[in-house]
Amino acid sequence: MSTQNANWANRLKFLGLASISLALISCSSGSDSEPNPPSEEQLSWTQGVFEDEDNFKDFCEVPRTGNDIDGDPWPDKPGSTLHENFWLRSWSNNTYLWYDEIQDQNPANFNDPLDYFDVLKTTAVTSSGNPKDRFHYTYDTDVYEQLVSSGASAGYGAEWVLLQASPPRDVRVAFTEPNSPATNANLVRGVKILEVDGVDMINGNDVDTLNAGLFPSSAGESHEFLIEEPGGATRTVTMTSAVVTTDPVQNEKIIATGTGDVGYLTFNTFGIVDAEAELIDAFETFESQGISDLVVDLRYNGGGFLAISSQLAYMVAGSTATSGRTYNQQVFNDQHPNTNPVTGSALSPTPFYSTSLGFSVNQGQALPQLNLNRVFVLSDGGTCSASEAFINGLRGVDIEVILIGDDTCGKPYGFYATDNCGITYFTIQFRGENEKGFGDYADGFVIGGSDNGQDVVRGCLVADDFDHLLGDEQEARLAAALSYRQTGSCPAATKPLQQETYKPSSRYDENSLFNSAILRDRMFLKQNLILSEPK
């Protein structure tokens, strides 16, 4: 982790709790003066009666030793699985957005906290039949901290797109990270995977080998791939996995047109701290060149820090449209109408942040502003969370958003990533609403020919184009945005390719690549990331 990022991580402990919305694992102090928990013999379950969650926090079956990513000692104390389960039960009842829809079950009936956590959620569905809660998840705390602080993970630096996860499978390269094994192997957008370590990708039955090759569990693994280039030629490449750092902003450019310059950038995640600096750099260029329109490519952006999402919205809209306005208002469950149950602070809206916040740029610097009254967003089913907050927040202050691509994923919800005993838990704790009080897009922002001011957004359905690089003016979605800007109409309708995204039913298909736990983790972090604040 860079010195600047390490300084950022340390500074988080002292920021005003209500002033910045970002992701941070919450921990108790672990003071030796804290009382011991009840013994297992004293723990008893009475349906509908819940003790304070703090009575059970950090009492662990296997306490950790050593320090966290900031060098602070872990807060763990000797306890048991039952203490961990009782903490999960009380914490969920206190903070879960739909706490009254959880079936209260005896913690003693579960031998694994992960199994117990799985049932501590609503089973209701949306109007379209999707599960109301598709974002209930856990992650190893050490790995999660590293991912959030640096965006680093083991892999090849290739973003795989699963157009079809079960036979006949279709796996493509969406983009690659700079200076990664994938770029060194000359993999480009649109490359199709035909074989992995000799196993047929399209119809093969050895899913374990396919997953192990696509999603290496650690750095230093070598795997062989038979690939098909976009032009049809085939070749064999061997890639060795490495720790790859995500570059969040790519392909920023200015496109000259007869009616003014258009800015474009590919923005792949709000979820790492360097995104702040890279966005500011890009927008300073756009501002200096006086662009008249902007295309933000969020098709692969699963979300991240809400505060950086707010900064992006401010840089698009400028001070006149956003001053004193709400970007995102957190709404918790009805037990907490006025107070944040996680931080204990009075509820106050997230504003449109007009300055740097100290993620990767010194705090307090004025942000560039384009003062645009509309923005084009390239979207898909992987456009989630903080990406959708960006769309909703701008629409709340009457900045027109035109969607090009496909409907977004549908995550108006957020959570505070909370560590207990080495597992970071994600349970939905709030809904985000814009200046107009709208936050009901659980089925995504839907592209339509007109705009209802809520979940239906004017735009064009356009298939993802793997024959052109991202940022290429001939790439179908960018080309459609540039054309719409000139004509006000969509190109001939093309049915968007339906990328498969992680959903609970996928894990039960024995021939699906979604059986990979590594893939499920990465899909979660990619598509279902975080609207959250520090504790």
Rosetta blueprint (number, residue, H / E / L):
1 M L
2 S L
3 T H
4 Q H
5 N H
6 A H
7 N H
8 W H
9 A H
10 N H
11 R H
12 L H
13 K H
14 F H
15 L L
16 G L
17 L L
18 A L
19 S L
20 I L
21 S L
22 L L
23 A L
24 L L
25 I L
26 S E
27 C L
28 S L
29 S L
30 G L
31 S L
32 D L
33 S L
34 E L
35 P L
36 N L
37 P L
38 P L
39 S L
40 E L
41 E L
42 Q L
43 L L
44 S L
45 W L
46 T L
47 Q L
48 G L
49 V L
50 F L
51 E L
52 D L
53 E H
54 D H
55 N H
56 F L
57 K L
58 D L
59 F E
60 C E
61 E L
62 V L
63 P L
64 R L
65 T L
66 G L
67 N E
68 D L
69 I L
70 D L
71 G L
72 D L
73 P E
74 W L
75 P L
76 D L
77 K E
78 P E
79 G L
80 S L
81 T H
82 L H
83 H H
84 E H
85 N H
86 F H
87 W H
88 L H
89 R H
90 S H
91 W H
92 S H
93 N H
94 N H
95 T H
96 Y L
97 L L
98 W L
99 Y H
100 D H
101 E H
102 I L
103 Q L
104 D L
105 Q L
106 N L
107 P H
108 A H
109 N H
110 F L
111 N L
112 D L
113 P H
114 L H
115 D H
116 Y H
117 F H
118 D H
119 V H
120 L L
121 K L
122 T L
123 T L
124 A L
125 V E
126 T L
127 S L
128 S L
129 G L
130 N L
131 P E
132 K L
133 D L
134 R L
135 F L
136 H L
137 Y E
138 T E
139 Y E
140 D E
141 T H
142 D H
143 V H
144 Y H
145 E H
146 Q H
147 L H
148 V H
149 S H
150 S H
151 G L
152 A E
153 S E
154 A E
155 G E
156 Y L
157 G L
158 A E
159 E E
160 W E
161 V E
162 L E
163 L E
164 Q E
165 A L
166 S L
167 P L
168 P L
169 R L
170 D E
171 V E
172 R E
173 V E
174 A E
175 F E
176 T E
177 E L
178 P L
179 N L
180 S L
181 P H
182 A H
183 T H
184 N H
185 A L
186 N L
187 L L
188 V L
189 R L
190 G L
191 V L
192 K E
193 I E
194 L E
195 E E
196 V E
197 D L
198 G L
199 V E
200 D E
201 M L
202 I L
203 N L
204 G L
205 N L
206 D L
207 V H
208 D H
209 T H
210 L H
211 N H
212 A H
213 G H
214 L H
215 F L
216 P L
217 S L
218 S L
219 A L
220 G L
221 E L
222 S E
223 H E
224 E E
225 F E
226 L E
227 I E
228 E E
229 E L
230 P L
231 G L
232 G L
233 A L
234 T E
235 R E
236 T E
237 V E
238 T E
239 M E
240 T E
241 S L
242 A E
243 V E
244 V E
245 T E
246 T L
247 D L
248 P L
249 V E
250 Q E
251 N E
252 E E
253 K E
254 I E
255 I E
256 A L
257 T L
258 G L
259 T L
260 G L
261 D L
262 V E
263 G E
264 Y E
265 L E
266 T E
267 F E
268 N L
269 T L
270 F E
271 G L
272 I L
273 V L
274 D H
275 A H
276 E H
277 A H
278 E H
279 L H
280 I H
281 D H
282 A H
283 F H
284 E H
285 T H
286 F H
287 E H
288 S H
289 Q H
290 G L
291 I L
292 S L
293 D E
294 L E
295 V E
296 V E
297 D E
298 L L
299 R L
300 Y L
301 N L
302 G L
303 G L
304 G E
305 F L
306 L H
307 A H
308 I H
309 S H
310 S H
311 Q H
312 L H
313 A H
314 Y H
315 M H
316 V H
317 A H
318 G L
319 S H
320 T H
321 A H
322 T H
323 S L
324 G L
325 R L
326 T E
327 Y E
328 N E
329 Q E
330 Q E
331 V E
332 F L
333 N L
334 D L
335 Q L
336 H L
337 P L
338 N L
339 T E
340 N L
341 P L
342 V L
343 T L
344 G L
345 S L
346 A E
347 L L
348 S L
349 P L
350 T E
351 P E
352 F L
353 Y L
354 S L
355 T E
356 S L
357 L L
358 G L
359 F L
360 S L
361 V L
362 N L
363 Q L
364 G L
365 Q L
366 A E
367 L L
368 P L
369 Q L
370 L L
371 N L
372 L L
373 N L
374 R E
375 V E
376 F E
377 V E
378 L E
379 S E
380 D L
381 G L
382 G L
383 T L
384 C L
385 S L
386 A H
387 S H
388 E H
389 A H
390 F H
391 I H
392 N H
393 G H
394 L H
395 R H
396 G H
397 V L
398 D L
399 I L
400 E E
401 V E
402 I E
403 L E
404 I E
405 G E
406 D L
407 D L
408 T L
409 C L
410 G L
411 K L
412 P L
413 Y E
414 G E
415 F L
416 Y L
417 A L
418 T E
419 D E
420 N E
421 C L
422 G L
423 I E
424 T E
425 Y E
426 F E
427 T L
428 I L
429 Q L
430 F E
431 R E
432 G E
433 E E
434 N L
435 E L
436 K L
437 G L
438 F L
439 G L
440 D L
441 Y L
442 A L
443 D L
444 G L
445 F L
446 V E
447 I E
448 G E
449 G L
450 S L
451 D L
452 N L
453 G L
454 Q L
455 D L
456 V E
457 V E
458 R E
459 G E
460 C E
461 L E
462 V L
463 A L
464 D L
465 D L
466 F L
467 D L
468 H L
469 L L
470 L L
471 G L
472 D L
473 E L
474 Q L
475 E L
476 A H
477 R H
478 L H
479 A H
480 A H
481 A H
482 L H
483 S H
484 Y H
485 R H
486 Q H
487 T H
488 G L
489 S L
490 C L
491 P L
492 A L
493 A L
494 T L
495 K L
496 P L
497 L L
498 Q L
499 Q L
500 E L
501 T L
502 Y L
503 K L
504 P H
505 S H
506 S H
507 R H
508 Y H
509 D L
510 E L
511 N L
512 S L
513 L H
514 F H
515 N H
516 S L
517 A H
518 I H
519 L H
520 R H
521 D H
522 R H
523 M H
524 F H
525 L H
526 K H
527 Q H
528 N L
529 L L
530 I L
531 L L
532 S L
533 E L
534 P L
535 K L
